[in-house]
């Protein structure tokens, strides 16, 4: 493990939680039990969002195969699709794992990810039990795009701002001041709307984005979509490199719309460059899930060393100083046109002061243009 990940140079405080570095394992297979969470922390990750769980009476049945890859013509993996559901483990097992992880790694940030039916009692029960078992904060899964949305959960709830606000308020009420993040679905026209609803409900911040509903492709021999389960498939969550431009845009939209609202940026983080871009777009922490699935937990070493070098190169005194530094350079298309027009006018003025420009137009008019006004 690189020392830069734990020596304090990349530390950041977000919603009262001190992360030794901003790199967080996103909810999913790399955080599916205490053993793999421990491996992530041993590699140097600053935080982990556990795989989403629910109360034990909610049925969860995964299928195999449940992943698909999209490769470029050169063979590089650029996209990844999954139709995996939330954790199929009893919540009681998760309570044991939460305690075990916090006992072993008290200086790291453990965030529970929860998803439930639209029932106040259930959301508040899982909130209280998760925090009592050792979670430092909660991430509310309003964003899983497949499986449970068919029953009104996950992205189906996240696409309804009124539900986002109400459920967030239920959880915040039960959380007793502990941080609550709402995880945003990208499968919506304007991601700022549910983010506003989460903030109105009392959320400390948001995580964005979850995977994009998609299909990875069609087998042209069998005409079957992939991944194929007994000849059939379903639309699933798309992630990895090719979603980054969309994720950066959505993180930036939230950051500009809600200044000061904490954001955990997610979507296509495979290298330090990716992570830095999310930070510059307003993310306080950066999550990766598919990255460690395909590259391994040790990818965090490159993330940390690359970020440290970047902060030094630009003379940022600390990580927080870099957050959102690229946002002022975004504007409207109308303003871009005005900027170009102003630049053109400035160039014309500059040229008018050069002797080489004399005589290209009416000589008398050129001379008159250089006469100081008496007014």
Number of C-alpha atoms within 10 A of each C-alpha: 13 14 12 18 26 19 11 13 17 22 19 20 15 19 16 11 14 16 23 23 28 27 25 27 30 28 27 21 20 25 22 21 20 20 13 15 26 19 15 23 23 14 18 26 31 28 27 26 26 30 24 23 26 24 18 13 8 13 11 17 11 13 10 11 15 18 18 19 19 19 13 10 7 6 8 10 15 15 19 25 26 26 25 21 21 25 23 17 16 16 19 14 12 23 17 14 20 25 18 16 22 19 11 12 15 10 15 22 24 26 27 27 29 24 23 25 18 14 10 14 14 16 22 20 13 22 28 15 16 26 22 14 19 22 24 21 24 25 24 29 26 28 27 31 28 23 21 20 16 11 10 14 21 27 26 20 26 32 22 15 16 16 19 26 22 18 25 26 22 19 26 22 15 18 20 11 10 19 20 27 27 32 29 29 27 23 20 15 8 13 20 20 17 27 29 20 22 30 20 14 22 21 26 22 23 26 26 28 28 26 27 24 22 17 21 21 15 13 11 8 6 8 10 15 18 24 26 17 14 8 11 10 16 17 19 27 20 28 30 24 19 17 20 20 12 15 24 24 13 21 27 25 17 25 21 18 14 16 10 11 21 21 29 26 32 31 32 29 28 22 19 21 15 20 27 20 20 30 29 18 27 29 31 24 27 27 28 27 25 27 24 19 12 13 11 13 21 17 18 29 20 15 23 26 16 16 25 19 12 16 18 11 9 9 11 13 11 16 20 19 13 21 19 21 14 15 15 9 6 11 9 8 9 8 11 12 11 12 12 11 12 12 12 12 12 12 11 11 11 10 13 15 11 9 8 9 11 14 12 8 9 10 11 9 10 15 11 11 11 10 8 7 7 4 3
